[in-house]
């Protein structure tokens, strides 16, 4: 599972990096969109080895800057619940100990989105598509609260999704994200390094996931035919 996540991260970075310099797309008709979404959160760490073991709730609010029909820059504020229980895992902890936790995580992300297709509704000659798959990658900061303990950690969110235009300004999207937290206390203070192993990429850090559905509205219309008058 962890090896697969690392491969997904490397592939996402490579695809976005390769695509960015080659994008020469037309401007989008609107500069911004704003909206929100809800979905299911998951946790991967010392108290769970599957993001589906203890599903939680997630809610988000976001705003995008849309420079053209192939990309967007997104600011996102989210709230999610996480939980886990070591008793559900096959691994046996030292002295047969078992731990469980519940936490609330607040996160602020700044993300880049790359649309695989020119996204929009318009004249046929523009070859815009009403739907598109997309990749997203960014940086963020999380603040978690569990059993009276709070902890902050920088994060690396990555994901993929699909956007669909319900109307010219109205968008529906479905997205799956995995976020690596560069810290080990999203699940509280008790579960920090249970096995006493301080090692590589995944062992001493936590991950959380999100499967969300969002609705957004575009605004800030660009001038389609601007003329300069002397």
C-alpha positions in Angstrom: 0.0 0.0 0.0 2.7 2.4 0.9 4.8 1.6 -2.1 1.7 2.2 -4.3 1.2 5.6 -2.7 4.8 6.6 -3.4 4.5 5.5 -7.0 1.3 7.5 -7.4 3.0 10.6 -6.0 6.0 10.2 -8.4 3.7 9.7 -11.4 1.5 12.7 -10.5 4.5 15.0 -10.2 6.0 13.7 -13.5 2.7 14.1 -15.4 2.1 17.6 -14.2 5.7 18.7 -14.7 5.7 17.3 -18.2 2.3 18.8 -19.1 2.8 22.4 -17.7 5.4 23.7 -20.3 3.4 22.4 -23.2 0.1 24.0 -22.3 -0.8 26.9 -24.6 -4.5 27.3 -24.0 -7.0 30.0 -24.5 -8.3 32.1 -21.6 -11.3 30.9 -19.7 -14.4 33.1 -19.9 -14.4 33.6 -16.1 -11.5 34.3 -13.8 -12.7 32.7 -10.6 -15.0 30.1 -9.1 -16.1 29.6 -5.6 -18.0 26.7 -3.9 -18.0 23.8 -1.5 -18.2 20.1 -1.2 -18.8 17.2 1.1 -17.5 13.6 1.2 -15.8 10.8 3.0 -12.4 11.0 4.7 -10.0 8.2 5.5 -6.8 7.7 7.6 -3.6 5.8 7.1 -1.1 5.5 9.9 -0.2 3.6 13.1 -3.9 2.8 13.8 -5.0 1.8 10.3 -3.5 0.2 7.2 -6.5 1.0 5.0 -8.2 4.3 4.2 -11.5 2.5 4.2 -11.2 0.9 7.6 -12.7 3.9 9.6 -14.4 6.3 7.2 -15.2 9.8 8.5 -16.8 13.0 7.3 -15.3 15.8 5.2 -16.5 19.3 4.3 -14.6 21.9 2.2 -14.8 25.4 0.8 -12.7 26.5 -2.1 -11.9 29.3 -4.5 -10.1 29.0 -7.8 -8.2 31.3 -10.1 -8.7 30.1 -13.7 -6.1 31.5 -16.1 -7.2 29.3 -19.0 -9.2 26.3 -20.0 -6.4 23.8 -19.2 -5.4 24.8 -15.6 -6.4 26.4 -12.4 -4.9 27.4 -9.0 -7.1 26.6 -6.0 -7.2 27.6 -2.4 -9.1 25.2 -0.2 -10.1 25.1 3.4 -11.4 21.8 4.8 -12.6 20.1 7.9 -12.5 16.3 8.4 -12.9 13.7 11.1 -10.4 10.8 11.4 -10.4 7.7 13.5 -8.6 4.4 13.8 -8.1 1.4 16.1 -5.0 -0.8 16.2 -7.1 -3.8 17.3 -8.4 -4.0 13.7 -4.9 -4.5 12.3 -2.9 -7.7 11.8 0.3 -6.2 13.3 0.9 -7.0 16.9 2.2 -4.1 19.0 4.8 -4.5 21.8 3.2 -6.0 24.9 0.0 -6.7 23.0 -1.1 -3.1 23.5 -4.1 -1.7 21.6 -4.9 2.0 20.9 -7.8 3.9 19.3 -8.3 7.5 18.5 -10.7 10.1 17.1 -9.5 13.5 15.8 -10.6 16.5 14.0 -8.3 18.0 11.3 -8.5 21.4 9.8 -6.5 22.0 6.6 -5.5 24.8 4.3 -4.2 23.8 0.8 -2.9 25.7 -2.2 -3.2 23.4 -5.2 -2.4 23.4 -8.9 -4.9 21.7 -11.2 -4.2 20.4 -14.7 -7.2 19.6 -17.0 -6.5 16.9 -19.6 -9.1 18.4 -21.9 -9.9 22.1 -22.7 -12.7 22.6 -20.2 -15.7 24.8 -21.0 -18.8 25.5 -23.0 -18.5 27.5 -26.1 -18.3 27.6 -29.8 -17.5 24.4 -31.6 -14.4 25.8 -33.2 -12.8 26.2 -29.8 -13.1 22.5 -29.2 -14.0 22.9 -25.6 -15.2 19.9 -23.6 -18.0 19.9 -21.1 -16.1 17.5 -18.9 -12.5 16.7 -18.2 -10.4 14.5 -16.0 -7.8 16.4 -14.0 -4.8 16.0 -11.7 -4.1 18.1 -8.7 -1.0 18.7 -6.6 -0.1 21.2 -4.0 1.1 22.2 -0.5 -0.7 22.8 2.7 -0.9 23.0 6.4 -3.0 20.9 8.8 -4.0 21.5 12.4 -5.3 18.4 14.3 -7.1 18.0 17.6 -7.3 14.7 19.5 -7.9 14.0 23.2 -7.1 17.6 24.1 -3.8 17.6 22.1 -3.3 19.8 19.1 -0.6 19.5 16.4 0.3 21.3 13.2 2.1 19.8 10.2 2.9 20.8 6.6 1.2 18.6 4.1 1.5 17.5 0.5 -2.0 16.9 -1.1 -2.3 15.1 -4.4 -5.2 13.7 -6.3 -7.3 13.2 -9.4 -10.9 13.9 -10.3 -13.5 14.7 -13.0 -15.2 18.0 -13.7 -18.5 18.5 -15.5 -20.2 21.7 -16.5 -23.9 21.7 -15.5 -24.3 25.2 -17.0 -21.9 27.8 -18.3 -21.0 29.0 -14.8 -22.0 25.9 -12.7 -19.5 23.0 -12.2 -19.9 19.6 -10.6 -16.8 17.7 -9.7 -15.8 14.4 -8.0 -12.3 14.0 -6.6 -10.1 11.5 -4.8 -7.1 12.9 -2.9 -4.3 11.5 -0.7 -2.5 13.9 1.6 0.8 13.2 3.2 1.3 14.9 6.5 4.9 15.6 7.5 4.2 14.9 11.1 3.1 11.9 13.2 0.4 13.4 15.5 -2.7 13.7 13.4 -3.9 10.6 15.4 -3.0 12.1 18.7 0.0 12.0 21.1 -0.3 8.4 22.2 0.2 6.8 18.8 3.4 8.5 18.0 5.9 5.9 16.8 4.3 2.9 18.5 6.8 0.4 17.3 9.8 2.5 18.1 11.0 2.5 14.5 12.2 5.8 13.1 12.7 5.1 9.5 11.6 6.2 6.0 9.0 8.1 4.0 5.8 6.5 5.5 6.7 4.9 8.9 6.8 8.0 11.1 4.2 10.2 9.3 0.4 10.0 8.7 -1.7 10.2 5.6 -5.4 11.1 5.1 -7.6 10.7 2.1 -10.8 12.4 0.8 -13.5 11.3 -1.7 -15.5 14.4 -2.3 -18.3 15.8 -4.5 -18.2 19.6 -5.0 -20.4 22.3 -6.6 -18.8 25.6 -7.8 -19.9 28.8 -9.4 -17.8 30.9 -11.8 -17.6 34.7 -11.7 -15.4 37.6 -12.9 -16.2 37.6 -16.6 -13.3 38.4 -18.9 -13.8 40.8 -21.8 -14.3 38.8 -24.9 -13.6 41.6 -27.4 -11.6 44.4 -25.7 -10.6 47.4 -27.8 -8.3 50.2 -27.0 -9.5 53.7 -28.0 -7.0 56.5 -28.4 
